[in-house]
Amino acid sequence: MKNIIKGLLVVAIAFVASCSSTQSLQEYYVDSAENPNFISLDVPTSILNLAEAELTDVQREALSSLRKLNVLAFKKTSANEADYKIENAKVNQILKNDEFVELMKLNSSYGKGVIKYLGDEDAIDEVIIYGNSKEKGFALVRVLGKDMNPAHIVQLLQAIQKSDYRGEGLGEIGKFLKG
């Protein structure tokens, strides 16, 4: 009887450990923020200078659903190539989680990427934009909001294009993302 209980206990502990071993995206951001290979930045929506832009009602609604952006970028160098591979694999593993719904894939001369979201189709709470360049590294952007609508994301991009925002306030990440 003791052996059966011990066996069940070992199986239960192994199951709990395997369930909790998958790192969340939030945990990944926190763990990576202090890593010197990463550039990390929280961006308030006010930095986008959209208050001055002439926005439609739909664009204003899209902006009001947006709270902030968390940006995390791994700048690849010849010295950290092994770390890049490890970190890239970690991000890909996190993004494979079924809770993330794929919105679209990106493929350009700069690299590949994906846009995913968390939440319901008509009430998105988080959009994740992941872009990866084998030469430069990768960037992971969390767009945090409340009840965002996928159609509003397009509207928001149009609003940003109307604004006079040119990447001010982004520092190193702005340079990294520009090229």
C-alpha positions in Angstrom: 0.0 0.0 0.0 2.9 2.4 0.9 4.4 1.8 -2.6 1.2 2.6 -4.3 0.8 5.8 -2.4 4.5 6.7 -3.1 4.0 5.9 -6.8 0.8 8.1 -7.0 2.6 10.9 -5.1 5.6 10.8 -7.6 3.2 10.8 -10.6 1.2 13.8 -9.1 4.4 15.8 -8.4 5.7 15.1 -11.9 2.3 16.2 -13.4 2.2 19.4 -11.4 5.9 20.2 -12.3 5.2 19.6 -16.0 2.2 21.8 -15.9 3.9 24.7 -14.2 7.2 24.4 -16.2 5.9 26.3 -19.2 6.9 29.9 -18.7 4.3 32.5 -19.4 5.0 35.4 -21.7 4.8 37.8 -18.7 7.3 35.7 -16.8 9.6 35.7 -19.8 9.5 39.5 -20.0 10.3 39.8 -16.3 13.1 37.2 -16.4 14.7 38.8 -19.6 14.5 42.4 -18.5 17.8 42.2 -16.6 19.6 40.2 -19.2 22.2 42.4 -21.0 21.4 40.8 -24.4 17.9 42.4 -24.2 16.6 45.9 -24.6 13.3 46.3 -22.6 10.9 49.2 -22.6 7.3 49.9 -21.4 5.8 52.4 -23.7 2.7 54.4 -22.6 0.2 55.2 -25.4 0.7 58.9 -24.9 4.2 58.6 -26.5 2.4 57.9 -29.9 1.3 61.6 -30.0 -2.2 60.6 -31.2 -4.1 63.2 -29.1 -3.1 65.8 -31.6 -4.0 63.8 -34.7 -7.3 64.1 -36.5 -8.9 60.7 -35.6 -12.2 59.2 -36.7 -14.6 58.1 -34.0 -13.5 54.4 -34.6 -9.8 55.3 -34.3 -10.6 57.2 -31.0 -12.4 54.1 -29.8 -9.4 51.9 -30.8 -7.0 54.3 -29.0 -9.1 54.3 -25.8 -9.0 50.5 -25.7 -5.2 50.6 -25.7 -3.3 50.8 -22.4 0.5 50.3 -23.1 3.1 48.5 -25.1 5.8 46.3 -23.6 8.8 45.9 -25.9 11.5 43.4 -25.5 14.2 43.0 -28.1 17.2 40.6 -28.3 20.0 42.3 -30.2 22.1 39.5 -31.8 25.9 39.8 -32.1 28.6 37.3 -33.0 29.3 36.9 -29.3 25.8 36.0 -28.2 24.7 33.7 -31.1 24.2 30.7 -28.8 22.1 32.8 -26.4 20.1 34.0 -29.3 19.2 30.5 -30.4 18.2 29.5 -26.8 16.1 32.7 -26.3 14.5 32.4 -29.7 13.5 28.8 -28.9 12.0 29.8 -25.6 9.8 32.5 -27.2 8.7 30.1 -29.9 7.8 27.5 -27.3 5.8 30.1 -25.3 3.9 31.3 -28.4 3.0 27.7 -29.3 0.6 27.7 -26.3 -3.0 27.2 -27.5 -4.2 30.3 -25.5 -2.6 32.5 -28.2 -4.8 32.8 -31.3 -2.9 33.5 -34.5 -4.0 36.7 -36.4 -1.5 36.7 -39.2 2.0 35.6 -40.2 4.6 38.1 -41.4 7.4 37.4 -44.0 9.6 40.2 -45.3 13.1 40.9 -46.4 13.9 41.8 -42.7 12.7 38.5 -41.3 9.7 36.5 -40.3 7.1 37.2 -37.7 3.6 36.5 -36.3 0.8 38.4 -34.7 -1.2 36.6 -32.1 -3.7 37.6 -29.5 -5.2 36.6 -26.1 -8.9 37.0 -25.4 -12.1 36.7 -27.3 -12.4 37.6 -31.0 -14.4 40.7 -30.2 -12.7 41.6 -26.8 -9.0 41.2 -27.1 -6.9 42.0 -24.1 -3.4 41.5 -25.5 -1.9 41.4 -28.9 1.6 39.9 -29.3 3.8 40.9 -32.3 6.9 38.8 -32.7 9.5 39.5 -35.4 12.7 37.6 -35.9 15.7 38.3 -38.1 18.5 35.7 -38.1 21.0 38.6 -38.6 19.8 41.2 -36.1 17.8 39.2 -33.4 14.2 39.4 -32.5 11.6 41.7 -31.0 8.6 40.9 -29.0 5.9 43.5 -28.5 2.9 43.1 -26.2 0.1 45.5 -26.9 -2.0 45.6 -23.8 -5.5 46.9 -23.8 -9.0 46.2 -22.7 -11.6 44.8 -25.1 -9.7 45.6 -28.2 -11.3 44.7 -31.5 -9.2 43.2 -34.3 -10.7 45.7 -36.8 -9.6 48.4 -34.3 -6.0 47.3 -34.6 -6.0 48.2 -38.3 -7.7 51.5 -37.4 -5.0 52.1 -34.8 -2.2 51.5 -37.3 -3.9 54.0 -39.6 -4.1 56.5 -36.7 -0.4 56.1 -36.0 0.4 56.8 -39.6 -1.6 60.0 -39.4 0.2 61.1 -36.2 3.6 62.9 -36.2 5.2 60.1 -34.2 8.6 59.2 -35.6 9.9 56.8 -32.8 10.9 59.5 -30.3 11.3 58.2 -26.8 12.1 54.7 -27.8 15.9 55.1 -27.4 17.9 52.0 -28.3 14.8 50.0 -29.2 13.8 52.6 -31.8 17.2 52.2 -33.5 17.0 48.4 -33.3 13.5 48.3 -34.8 14.4 50.8 -37.6 17.2 48.7 -38.9 
